[in-house]
Amino acid sequence: MWLEAERLNLLEATRQAAQTPGPVATMVGPLAAALFRYLQMGGYWNELKDLNQAALQVARDLDDRPGQAQALSDLATACWWLRDLEQAVACNRQSLELRRALGDRRGESLSLGNLSQDYIALGQLDQALACQHQSLAIIRDLGDHPAEARALNGLGGLSDAAGRFDEAVAWYEQALGLFRQVGDRASEGTVLGNLTEAQVHAGRPEEAIRRAEAGVTVCRQAGNRHGEATCLQWLGSALDAIGHHAPARASWQAALTLYSTLGLPEAHQLRRLLEETPAAAE
């Protein structure tokens, strides 16, 4: 893949551009935005953070408020993945204020959706729900189907966190249909992982296995490594629930390898699960 081979060169070129006065610096924001999806899905979150810190500084130097809003939003996403949640909230709030001042309703809905994810991770479900419903109302008014799918996925996460597992499944199913409709394979894989988790929680392991296996395939095709790890983790849990212990351990081990590569705390959780769940004959 060309991006993978040239990733470090592109990042270095962007850093140099950020330090070059004049028109060259104006390219930093567009380059950061162009690399966002690739770095996010590939698990290069420290690089995503550094890149958008540079983009934010350039945008501030140029008094480019739309550029500041975008860089803050993407910086917040990097902080979320790195589990610096307080910083993610601060960046998303600043992005939200800028987008509202600019009259950027699509951007406003995105910042609200991102804030909802921050609040879920912090366990502040009331705030998360309020942000997500505000985001969804704007999105539906705009007729933005990709953004609507993201909002529905967020509502699924909220319902799952609140223990309303059947409701979570329903939200995720709606999100999945929209992501497939717009052809967003990476997000389709993410939702399949989330849906698998909710189905395990809802006591539907057979359905979870079917979704997880599809999700692994989609995530591998789309380069969504975190989504792949999530699908493998919950595939293991679904297999274990129906007594297929050896395949379950193999799936958990594969997820552990990916989580460890990405440097995520889920690696510790899975390592402990494998230690506490002794191998058993089929």
Rosetta blueprint (number, residue, H / E / L):
1 M L
2 W H
3 L H
4 E H
5 A H
6 E H
7 R H
8 L H
9 N H
10 L H
11 L H
12 E H
13 A H
14 T H
15 R H
16 Q H
17 A H
18 A H
19 Q L
20 T L
21 P L
22 G L
23 P H
24 V H
25 A H
26 T H
27 M H
28 V H
29 G H
30 P H
31 L H
32 A H
33 A H
34 A H
35 L H
36 F H
37 R H
38 Y H
39 L H
40 Q H
41 M H
42 G H
43 G L
44 Y L
45 W H
46 N H
47 E H
48 L H
49 K H
50 D H
51 L H
52 N H
53 Q H
54 A H
55 A H
56 L H
57 Q H
58 V H
59 A H
60 R H
61 D H
62 L L
63 D L
64 D L
65 R H
66 P H
67 G H
68 Q H
69 A H
70 Q H
71 A H
72 L H
73 S H
74 D H
75 L H
76 A H
77 T H
78 A H
79 C H
80 W H
81 W H
82 L L
83 R L
84 D L
85 L H
86 E H
87 Q H
88 A H
89 V H
90 A H
91 C H
92 N H
93 R H
94 Q H
95 S H
96 L H
97 E H
98 L H
99 R H
100 R H
101 A H
102 L H
103 G L
104 D L
105 R H
106 R H
107 G H
108 E H
109 S H
110 L H
111 S H
112 L H
113 G H
114 N H
115 L H
116 S H
117 Q H
118 D H
119 Y H
120 I H
121 A H
122 L L
123 G L
124 Q L
125 L H
126 D H
127 Q H
128 A H
129 L H
130 A H
131 C H
132 Q H
133 H H
134 Q H
135 S H
136 L H
137 A H
138 I H
139 I H
140 R H
141 D H
142 L H
143 G L
144 D L
145 H H
146 P H
147 A H
148 E H
149 A H
150 R H
151 A H
152 L H
153 N H
154 G H
155 L H
156 G H
157 G H
158 L H
159 S H
160 D H
161 A H
162 A L
163 G L
164 R L
165 F H
166 D H
167 E H
168 A H
169 V H
170 A H
171 W H
172 Y H
173 E H
174 Q H
175 A H
176 L H
177 G H
178 L H
179 F H
180 R H
181 Q H
182 V H
183 G L
184 D L
185 R H
186 A H
187 S H
188 E H
189 G H
190 T H
191 V H
192 L H
193 G H
194 N H
195 L H
196 T H
197 E H
198 A H
199 Q H
200 V H
201 H H
202 A L
203 G L
204 R L
205 P H
206 E H
207 E H
208 A H
209 I H
210 R H
211 R H
212 A H
213 E H
214 A H
215 G H
216 V H
217 T H
218 V H
219 C H
220 R H
221 Q H
222 A H
223 G L
224 N L
225 R H
226 H H
227 G H
228 E H
229 A H
230 T H
231 C H
232 L H
233 Q H
234 W H
235 L H
236 G H
237 S H
238 A H
239 L H
240 D H
241 A H
242 I L
243 G L
244 H L
245 H H
246 A H
247 P H
248 A H
249 R H
250 A H
251 S H
252 W H
253 Q H
254 A H
255 A H
256 L H
257 T H
258 L H
259 Y H
260 S H
261 T H
262 L H
263 G L
264 L L
265 P L
266 E H
267 A H
268 H H
269 Q H
270 L H
271 R H
272 R H
273 L H
274 L H
275 E H
276 E H
277 T L
278 P L
279 A L
280 A L
281 A L
282 E L
